[in-house]
Amino acid sequence: MTRAIWFIVKVAILIVVALWLIDRPGTVEIEWRGRIIEMSIGVLLVGILVLMVVAAAVFWLYRNTVRAPKLLAHARRTGRRAKGYRALTNGLVAVAAGDPGAAQRFAKRAGSLLDEPPLTMLLSAQAAQLDGDDQAAARYFRAMLERDETRFLGLRGLITQALRDGDSEEALRLAHQAKDLRGDTKWVLKTCFELEVQRGDWVAAQASLNQAVKERAIDAQQGKHYRAVVLVERSRKAALAGKPRQALSYASEAVSLAPDLIHAVVAEAALLSEAGKGKVAQRHLERAWAKHPHPLLADAHDRLAPPGADALAKVKHRERLIAATSDTPESLIALARAEIAAELWGSARSHLMAAADKRPSRRVYRLLADLELADGDNTSASRDWLAKAEFASPDAAWVCDACGSISMDWQALCGTCGAFDTIDWRVPAVDIHALPASGPLERLSVETDTAPPSAPDGDASPQVTAPRPKANGTNGPKPAETSSAN
Ligand SMILES: [Zn+2]
């Protein structure tokens, strides 16, 4: 629009000048070397215009003749770049298509045509990886470390390789370098945290976790639970190192972050009791029982009974634990156990029957069977309860949400798959008692309701493969039995 207006304006100016000249006719006289040339003003102006056009044409011709070699070189360079980028694109397509031969061919071609080491090195490394030539890929990644603009990419490639080779030391060393370069990158922070956790370096893991949560590499809620688990481990270490005050402070923080973390509650209670705060410990256990009843809490509470308390006193002590939730199956079982120890057969039997009414389970029926044997050696009644136990629903156990294996006890890292904070107290999806008793329990893989954890979308981090610690001893009690209080 502006261009059209500008053109009209220029035409108008020309018309105005032409009309002005027509209105004022006249001649021009030029005297040159004794000769007089006479012409009209119009002819003079046309002559000047023609001269200007000729001069411009001559100048254009001269300029292009002088610049021709330069222009030719430029055209050649542009052509090479275009070809190079085409080769690069084709190489990336070949990588995506999983064609190592074509990928390497295009990588070489792109390398010779383009002066873009970051791009061609990455393609070459990917082509080498695709071809299974890890050494060549590592060579390219290491070459990338030499240049500022490719260092981070090179580190990522080397970290992925180290993780795949199970060299977590090297992976962590490189991950720290990547963190120094770009401390706000989500996958770097997550990788550092996961590797430090695998090493049991809880102090470093906690620092990495804080940063990962700050940069939203780890969800805040999840981060809170992770922090509680890390603190339980730090508390254990501090207690072993003879630093009970520090251990207590870590355990208390863990409880406040994750009140459902049974081992945090139990550790805090033990440390409080050691510090002469038995009453506080007892209150904390009772509060925890009301929300998350667990046999280990009953055990811990039992240890806080007054010194020298007899079995009857321990029943009274147990009643305090379950006071707030006295009619739940877990509370009824806990009370019945104390009553069995005190040989209060009648009330133990009625409490177990009430628990069986609410939630029939193997544990309840087995306890009833034991009770019948203890109370008057009633083998026939005992057999009946055992027969019922065979077909009752399974009991809760420590189950890994990542691999489904069952552990004897809770651990921060799964003893089978090495996953962090995945062990939960719940009923396994597969009936562990129905499986052959000969195999090691740790190997019993069960299907879980929850899918195994995966990297969040858009932030795929190099997969940390957890080292697999040796399975625990296999001759311990079955998981369901570890739940037994007393
Ligand atoms: Zn696992």
Residues whose N, C-alpha, C, O or C-beta is under 5 A from the ligand:
A	BS01	ZN	C400 A402 C403 G404 C414 T416 C417 G418 A419
